[in-house]
Amino acid sequence: MAGLPIRQDYPPSDLRQRAAREKDTRASLRLLAIANALEGMTRTEAARLAGMERQALHDAIQRFNAEGPDGLQDRPRSGRPEQLSPGQQAALKAHILHGPEPERDGVSAWRLVDLCEHVEQTYGVRYSQWGLSCLLKRLNLSRQKTRPSHPKGSPAAQAAFKKGTPVTAAGPRSDAP
């Protein structure tokens, strides 16, 4: 079948080995499709076996000819830019890690609602709870909360309570059937 010639400096066996080690699944499939085409398979059949259209294989061959096997990686996609700058994100993370003060903030543990309100008041940026949750995940913050402690609680009294509670095993019951 006539088409774009494929560069011959990579044997199909090398391409298959590289496809087996490749972490990017789509790049791996592109490598396998090109290896199949190099071994004499029609491009339509090689594309079908790799789960792609013939045009996608043609585009992959162009990238392979220009850049070699490294050119078959998925390229980074542009997305919506972050609403908070890296400095603002670092300040938000520090604010969250510092934790709330019940007298000032009115809460004993941060909730997404509270953090959305804080971000809007401090930075003038509105986040939905879902969007802020995604941002917190990118900042390596989990949604787990520490156990709440009463602000007037005494650590010594808590320790005495834990130590002073006797633990007894239940004995046999006389009324058991």
DRENPA-3360 file (N, C-alpha, C; in nm, 2 decimals, always signed):
BEGIN
1 = MAGLPIRQ = +0.08/-0.12/+0.00/+0.00/+0.00/+0.00/+0.09/+0.12/+0.00 ~ +0.06/+0.22/-0.08/+0.14/+0.34/-0.09/+0.10/+0.43/+0.02 ~ +0.20/+0.50/+0.08/+0.17/+0.59/+0.19/+0.30/+0.65/+0.23 ~ +0.30/+0.72/+0.33/+0.42/+0.78/+0.39/+0.52/+0.67/+0.43 ~ +0.65/+0.68/+0.37/+0.74/+0.58/+0.41/+0.78/+0.59/+0.56 ~ +0.81/+0.48/+0.62/+0.84/+0.48/+0.77/+0.99/+0.46/+0.78 ~ +1.06/+0.54/+0.86/+1.20/+0.53/+0.88/+1.24/+0.39/+0.93 ~ +1.35/+0.34/+0.87/+1.39/+0.20/+0.89/+1.50/+0.18/+1.00;
9 = DYPPSDLR = +1.54/+0.28/+1.07/+1.65/+0.27/+1.16/+1.61/+0.20/+1.29 ~ +1.49/+0.17/+1.31/+1.44/+0.10/+1.43/+1.38/-0.03/+1.39 ~ +1.44/-0.15/+1.42/+1.37/-0.27/+1.38/+1.24/-0.29/+1.46 ~ +1.14/-0.36/+1.40/+1.02/-0.39/+1.47/+1.03/-0.45/+1.60 ~ +1.13/-0.54/+1.62/+1.15/-0.61/+1.75/+1.19/-0.51/+1.86 ~ +1.27/-0.41/+1.82/+1.31/-0.30/+1.92/+1.18/-0.22/+1.96 ~ +1.10/-0.19/+1.86/+0.98/-0.11/+1.88/+0.89/-0.19/+1.97 ~ +0.87/-0.32/+1.95/+0.79/-0.40/+2.04/+0.84/-0.41/+2.18;
17 = QRAAREKD = +0.97/-0.42/+2.20/+1.03/-0.42/+2.33/+1.01/-0.29/+2.40 ~ +1.03/-0.18/+2.33/+1.00/-0.05/+2.39/+0.86/-0.03/+2.42 ~ +0.77/-0.08/+2.34/+0.62/-0.07/+2.37/+0.59/-0.15/+2.50 ~ +0.66/-0.26/+2.52/+0.63/-0.34/+2.64/+0.67/-0.26/+2.77 ~ +0.78/-0.18/+2.76/+0.83/-0.11/+2.87/+0.76/+0.03/+2.89 ~ +0.69/+0.07/+2.79/+0.63/+0.21/+2.79/+0.52/+0.22/+2.89 ~ +0.52/+0.33/+2.97/+0.42/+0.35/+3.07/+0.30/+0.42/+3.01 ~ +0.32/+0.50/+2.91/+0.21/+0.56/+2.84/+0.14/+0.46/+2.74;
25 = TRASLRLL = +0.02/+0.42/+2.78/-0.05/+0.32/+2.70/-0.07/+0.36/+2.55 ~ -0.11/+0.49/+2.53/-0.13/+0.53/+2.39/+0.00/+0.53/+2.31 ~ +0.11/+0.57/+2.37/+0.24/+0.57/+2.30/+0.27/+0.42/+2.27 ~ +0.24/+0.33/+2.36/+0.27/+0.19/+2.34/+0.19/+0.14/+2.22 ~ +0.07/+0.17/+2.22/-0.01/+0.13/+2.10/+0.04/+0.19/+1.97 ~ +0.08/+0.31/+1.97/+0.14/+0.37/+1.85/+0.26/+0.29/+1.81 ~ +0.35/+0.26/+1.90/+0.47/+0.18/+1.87/+0.44/+0.05/+1.81 ~ +0.34/-0.02/+1.87/+0.30/-0.15/+1.82/+0.24/-0.14/+1.67;
33 = AIANALEG = +0.16/-0.04/+1.65/+0.10/-0.02/+1.52/+0.21/+0.01/+1.41 ~ +0.31/+0.09/+1.45/+0.42/+0.11/+1.36/+0.50/-0.01/+1.34 ~ +0.53/-0.09/+1.44/+0.60/-0.22/+1.43/+0.52/-0.31/+1.33 ~ +0.39/-0.32/+1.35/+0.31/-0.40/+1.26/+0.32/-0.35/+1.11 ~ +0.32/-0.22/+1.09/+0.33/-0.17/+0.96/+0.47/-0.20/+0.90 ~ +0.57/-0.19/+0.98/+0.70/-0.22/+0.93/+0.72/-0.36/+0.89 ~ +0.65/-0.45/+0.96/+0.66/-0.60/+0.93/+0.57/-0.64/+0.81 ~ +0.51/-0.54/+0.74/+0.44/-0.57/+0.61/+0.29/-0.57/+0.62;
41 = MTRTEAAR = +0.23/-0.55/+0.74/+0.09/-0.54/+0.75/+0.04/-0.42/+0.68 ~ -0.08/-0.42/+0.63/-0.14/-0.30/+0.57/-0.16/-0.20/+0.68 ~ -0.16/-0.08/+0.65/-0.17/+0.03/+0.75/-0.31/+0.03/+0.81 ~ -0.41/-0.01/+0.73/-0.55/-0.02/+0.78/-0.55/-0.13/+0.89 ~ -0.49/-0.24/+0.86/-0.50/-0.36/+0.96/-0.41/-0.32/+1.08 ~ -0.30/-0.26/+1.06/-0.21/-0.23/+1.17/-0.28/-0.13/+1.27 ~ -0.35/-0.03/+1.21/-0.42/+0.07/+1.29/-0.54/+0.00/+1.36 ~ -0.61/-0.09/+1.29/-0.72/-0.16/+1.36/-0.68/-0.24/+1.47;
49 = LAGMERQA = -0.57/-0.31/+1.46/-0.52/-0.40/+1.57/-0.47/-0.31/+1.69 ~ -0.43/-0.19/+1.67/-0.39/-0.10/+1.77/-0.51/-0.02/+1.83 ~ -0.62/-0.04/+1.77/-0.74/+0.03/+1.82/-0.75/+0.18/+1.78 ~ -0.70/+0.21/+1.66/-0.70/+0.35/+1.62/-0.74/+0.36/+1.47 ~ -0.77/+0.48/+1.43/-0.80/+0.50/+1.29/-0.68/+0.50/+1.21 ~ -0.69/+0.48/+1.08/-0.58/+0.49/+0.99/-0.51/+0.63/+0.98 ~ -0.60/+0.73/+1.00/-0.54/+0.87/+1.00/-0.46/+0.89/+1.12 ~ -0.50/+0.83/+1.24/-0.42/+0.84/+1.36/-0.28/+0.77/+1.34;
57 = LHDAIQRF = -0.28/+0.66/+1.28/-0.16/+0.59/+1.25/-0.07/+0.68/+1.16 ~ -0.13/+0.74/+1.06/-0.06/+0.82/+0.96/+0.01/+0.94/+1.04 ~ -0.07/+1.00/+1.14/-0.01/+1.11/+1.22/+0.10/+1.06/+1.31 ~ +0.09/+0.93/+1.36/+0.19/+0.88/+1.44/+0.32/+0.85/+1.36 ~ +0.30/+0.80/+1.24/+0.42/+0.78/+1.15/+0.49/+0.91/+1.12 ~ +0.42/+1.02/+1.10/+0.48/+1.15/+1.08/+0.56/+1.19/+1.20 ~ +0.50/+1.17/+1.32/+0.58/+1.21/+1.44/+0.70/+1.11/+1.46 ~ +0.68/+0.99/+1.43/+0.79/+0.89/+1.45/+0.90/+0.92/+1.35;
65 = NAEGPDGL = +0.87/+0.96/+1.23/+0.97/+0.99/+1.13/+1.05/+1.12/+1.17 ~ +0.98/+1.21/+1.23/+1.04/+1.34/+1.27/+1.12/+1.33/+1.40 ~ +1.07/+1.26/+1.50/+1.12/+1.26/+1.63/+1.17/+1.13/+1.69 ~ +1.14/+1.02/+1.61/+1.17/+0.89/+1.66/+1.07/+0.84/+1.76 ~ +1.10/+0.73/+1.84/+1.00/+0.68/+1.93/+0.96/+0.77/+2.04 ~ +1.05/+0.86/+2.08/+1.01/+0.96/+2.19/+0.90/+1.05/+2.14 ~ +0.89/+1.07/+2.01/+0.79/+1.17/+1.96/+0.65/+1.11/+1.97 ~ +0.63/+0.98/+2.01/+0.50/+0.92/+2.02/+0.43/+0.94/+2.15;
73 = QDRPRSGR = +0.50/+1.00/+2.25/+0.44/+1.02/+2.38/+0.33/+1.12/+2.36 ~ +0.23/+1.11/+2.45/+0.12/+1.21/+2.45/+0.18/+1.35/+2.49 ~ +0.15/+1.45/+2.42/+0.20/+1.58/+2.44/+0.11/+1.65/+2.55 ~ +0.18/+1.73/+2.63/+0.09/+1.80/+2.73/-0.01/+1.89/+2.67 ~ -0.13/+1.88/+2.73/-0.24/+1.96/+2.67/-0.25/+2.09/+2.75 ~ -0.28/+2.19/+2.69/-0.30/+2.32/+2.76/-0.44/+2.31/+2.83 ~ -0.45/+2.36/+2.94/-0.58/+2.36/+3.01/-0.61/+2.50/+3.06 ~ -0.71/+2.51/+3.14/-0.75/+2.63/+3.20/-0.63/+2.67/+3.30;
81 = PEQLSPGQ = -0.59/+2.79/+3.29/-0.48/+2.83/+3.39/-0.54/+2.84/+3.53 ~ -0.45/+2.82/+3.62/-0.48/+2.82/+3.76/-0.53/+2.96/+3.80 ~ -0.63/+2.96/+3.89/-0.69/+3.09/+3.93/-0.60/+3.16/+4.04 ~ -0.53/+3.07/+4.11/-0.44/+3.12/+4.22/-0.30/+3.10/+4.17 ~ -0.22/+3.20/+4.19/-0.08/+3.19/+4.16/-0.01/+3.09/+4.25 ~ +0.11/+3.04/+4.21/+0.18/+2.95/+4.30/+0.20/+3.01/+4.44 ~ +0.23/+3.14/+4.45/+0.25/+3.20/+4.58/+0.12/+3.20/+4.66 ~ +0.01/+3.23/+4.60/-0.12/+3.23/+4.67/-0.15/+3.08/+4.71;
89 = QAALKAHI = -0.12/+2.99/+4.63/-0.15/+2.85/+4.66/-0.07/+2.81/+4.79 ~ +0.06/+2.85/+4.79/+0.15/+2.82/+4.91/+0.09/+2.88/+5.03 ~ +0.04/+3.01/+5.02/-0.01/+3.08/+5.13/-0.14/+3.01/+5.18 ~ -0.22/+2.96/+5.09/-0.35/+2.89/+5.12/-0.31/+2.76/+5.19 ~ -0.21/+2.69/+5.14/-0.17/+2.56/+5.21/-0.12/+2.59/+5.35 ~ -0.04/+2.70/+5.37/+0.00/+2.73/+5.50/-0.11/+2.76/+5.59 ~ -0.21/+2.84/+5.54/-0.33/+2.88/+5.62/-0.41/+2.75/+5.66 ~ -0.42/+2.66/+5.57/-0.49/+2.53/+5.61/-0.42/+2.45/+5.71;
97 = LHGPEPER = -0.28/+2.44/+5.69/-0.20/+2.36/+5.78/-0.20/+2.42/+5.92 ~ -0.21/+2.56/+5.93/-0.21/+2.63/+6.06/-0.33/+2.59/+6.13 ~ -0.44/+2.57/+6.06/-0.57/+2.53/+6.13/-0.65/+2.65/+6.17 ~ -0.78/+2.62/+6.19/-0.86/+2.74/+6.24/-0.85/+2.77/+6.38 ~ -0.88/+2.89/+6.42/-0.89/+2.93/+6.56/-1.04/+2.95/+6.58 ~ -1.10/+2.87/+6.68/-1.25/+2.87/+6.70/-1.30/+3.01/+6.73 ~ -1.22/+3.09/+6.81/-1.27/+3.23/+6.84/-1.28/+3.32/+6.72 ~ -1.18/+3.31/+6.63/-1.17/+3.40/+6.52/-1.25/+3.34/+6.40;
105 = DGVSAWRL = -1.23/+3.21/+6.37/-1.29/+3.16/+6.25/-1.43/+3.10/+6.27 ~ -1.47/+3.07/+6.40/-1.60/+3.02/+6.43/-1.61/+2.87/+6.40 ~ -1.51/+2.80/+6.36/-1.51/+2.66/+6.33/-1.39/+2.59/+6.40 ~ -1.41/+2.46/+6.43/-1.30/+2.39/+6.49/-1.22/+2.31/+6.39 ~ -1.27/+2.29/+6.27/-1.20/+2.22/+6.17/-1.25/+2.28/+6.03 ~ -1.15/+2.29/+5.94/-1.19/+2.35/+5.81/-1.28/+2.26/+5.73 ~ -1.38/+2.32/+5.67/-1.47/+2.25/+5.58/-1.44/+2.32/+5.44 ~ -1.48/+2.25/+5.34/-1.46/+2.31/+5.20/-1.54/+2.44/+5.19;
113 = VDLCEHVE = -1.66/+2.45/+5.25/-1.74/+2.57/+5.25/-1.66/+2.69/+5.31 ~ -1.60/+2.66/+5.43/-1.52/+2.77/+5.49/-1.40/+2.81/+5.41 ~ -1.34/+2.71/+5.35/-1.22/+2.75/+5.27/-1.25/+2.82/+5.14 ~ -1.37/+2.79/+5.08/-1.41/+2.86/+4.96/-1.44/+3.01/+5.00 ~ -1.50/+3.03/+5.11/-1.53/+3.16/+5.16/-1.40/+3.24/+5.19 ~ -1.30/+3.17/+5.25/-1.17/+3.23/+5.28/-1.10/+3.27/+5.15 ~ -1.10/+3.18/+5.05/-1.03/+3.21/+4.93/-1.10/+3.33/+4.86 ~ -1.23/+3.34/+4.86/-1.30/+3.45/+4.79/-1.27/+3.58/+4.87;
121 = QTYGVRYS = -1.27/+3.58/+5.00/-1.25/+3.70/+5.07/-1.10/+3.75/+5.06 ~ -1.01/+3.65/+5.07/-0.87/+3.69/+5.07/-0.82/+3.72/+4.93 ~ -0.85/+3.64/+4.83/-0.79/+3.65/+4.70/-0.89/+3.70/+4.59 ~ -1.01/+3.71/+4.62/-1.11/+3.76/+4.53/-1.14/+3.66/+4.42 ~ -1.12/+3.53/+4.44/-1.14/+3.42/+4.35/-1.25/+3.33/+4.40 ~ -1.34/+3.30/+4.31/-1.45/+3.21/+4.35/-1.42/+3.07/+4.31 ~ -1.43/+2.97/+4.40/-1.41/+2.83/+4.37/-1.54/+2.76/+4.41 ~ -1.58/+2.66/+4.34/-1.68/+2.57/+4.38/-1.61/+2.48/+4.48;
129 = QWGLSCLL = -1.69/+2.41/+4.56/-1.64/+2.31/+4.66/-1.56/+2.20/+4.58 ~ -1.61/+2.16/+4.47/-1.55/+2.06/+4.39/-1.41/+2.11/+4.34 ~ -1.41/+2.23/+4.28/-1.29/+2.29/+4.23/-1.18/+2.31/+4.34 ~ -1.23/+2.35/+4.45/-1.13/+2.37/+4.56/-1.08/+2.24/+4.61 ~ -1.17/+2.14/+4.61/-1.12/+2.00/+4.65/-1.02/+1.95/+4.56 ~ -1.03/+1.98/+4.43/-0.93/+1.94/+4.33/-0.80/+2.01/+4.35 ~ -0.81/+2.14/+4.38/-0.69/+2.22/+4.41/-0.62/+2.17/+4.53 ~ -0.69/+2.13/+4.64/-0.63/+2.08/+4.76/-0.56/+1.95/+4.73;
137 = KRLNLSRQ = -0.62/+1.87/+4.64/-0.56/+1.74/+4.61/-0.43/+1.77/+4.54 ~ -0.42/+1.87/+4.45/-0.30/+1.90/+4.38/-0.19/+1.96/+4.48 ~ -0.24/+2.01/+4.59/-0.15/+2.06/+4.69/-0.11/+1.96/+4.79 ~ -0.14/+1.83/+4.76/-0.12/+1.72/+4.85/-0.18/+1.73/+4.99 ~ -0.30/+1.78/+4.99/-0.37/+1.79/+5.12/-0.48/+1.69/+5.11 ~ -0.50/+1.62/+5.22/-0.61/+1.52/+5.22/-0.73/+1.58/+5.29 ~ -0.85/+1.51/+5.27/-0.97/+1.56/+5.33/-0.99/+1.51/+5.47 ~ -0.89/+1.43/+5.52/-0.91/+1.38/+5.66/-0.89/+1.49/+5.76;
145 = KTRPSHPK = -0.97/+1.48/+5.86/-0.96/+1.58/+5.97/-0.90/+1.52/+6.09 ~ -0.83/+1.60/+6.17/-0.78/+1.55/+6.30/-0.90/+1.54/+6.40 ~ -0.88/+1.46/+6.50/-0.99/+1.44/+6.60/-1.01/+1.58/+6.66 ~ -1.13/+1.62/+6.68/-1.15/+1.75/+6.74/-1.12/+1.75/+6.89 ~ -1.06/+1.85/+6.94/-1.04/+1.86/+7.09/-1.11/+1.98/+7.14 ~ -1.16/+1.97/+7.26/-1.23/+2.08/+7.32/-1.12/+2.19/+7.36 ~ -1.15/+2.31/+7.33/-1.05/+2.42/+7.36/-1.02/+2.43/+7.51 ~ -1.11/+2.39/+7.60/-1.09/+2.40/+7.74/-1.05/+2.26/+7.80;
153 = GSPAAQAA = -1.02/+2.16/+7.71/-0.99/+2.03/+7.76/-0.85/+2.02/+7.82 ~ -0.83/+1.94/+7.92/-0.71/+1.93/+7.99/-0.64/+1.80/+7.95 ~ -0.52/+1.80/+7.89/-0.45/+1.68/+7.85/-0.42/+1.59/+7.97 ~ -0.39/+1.65/+8.09/-0.37/+1.57/+8.21/-0.49/+1.49/+8.25 ~ -0.61/+1.56/+8.25/-0.73/+1.49/+8.29/-0.76/+1.38/+8.19 ~ -0.74/+1.40/+8.06/-0.76/+1.30/+7.96/-0.67/+1.18/+7.98 ~ -0.55/+1.20/+8.01/-0.45/+1.09/+8.04/-0.50/+1.02/+8.17 ~ -0.54/+1.09/+8.27/-0.58/+1.02/+8.39/-0.71/+0.94/+8.37;
161 = FKKGTPVT = -0.79/+0.99/+8.28/-0.92/+0.92/+8.25/-0.88/+0.79/+8.18 ~ -0.79/+0.80/+8.08/-0.75/+0.68/+8.01/-0.68/+0.57/+8.10 ~ -0.60/+0.62/+8.19/-0.52/+0.52/+8.27/-0.61/+0.47/+8.38 ~ -0.70/+0.55/+8.43/-0.78/+0.51/+8.55/-0.90/+0.43/+8.52 ~ -0.93/+0.40/+8.39/-1.05/+0.32/+8.36/-1.01/+0.17/+8.36 ~ -1.06/+0.10/+8.46/-1.02/-0.05/+8.46/-1.09/-0.12/+8.35 ~ -1.02/-0.22/+8.29/-1.08/-0.30/+8.19/-1.09/-0.44/+8.25 ~ -1.21/-0.49/+8.25/-1.24/-0.62/+8.31/-1.30/-0.71/+8.20;
169 = AAGPRSDA = -1.27/-0.83/+8.21/-1.32/-0.93/+8.11/-1.45/-0.98/+8.17 ~ -1.54/-1.00/+8.08/-1.67/-1.05/+8.12/-1.66/-1.20/+8.15 ~ -1.71/-1.23/+8.27/-1.71/-1.37/+8.31/-1.82/-1.45/+8.26 ~ -1.83/-1.58/+8.29/-1.94/-1.66/+8.24/-2.07/-1.61/+8.31 ~ -2.17/-1.61/+8.23/-2.30/-1.57/+8.28/-2.38/-1.70/+8.32 ~ -2.44/-1.68/+8.44/-2.51/-1.80/+8.49/-2.64/-1.82/+8.42 ~ -2.70/-1.71/+8.36/-2.83/-1.73/+8.30/-2.81/-1.76/+8.15 ~ -2.70/-1.80/+8.10/-2.68/-1.83/+7.96/-2.73/-1.97/+7.94;
177 = P = -2.80/-1.99/+7.82/-2.86/-2.12/+7.79/-2.76/-2.23/+7.76;
% end
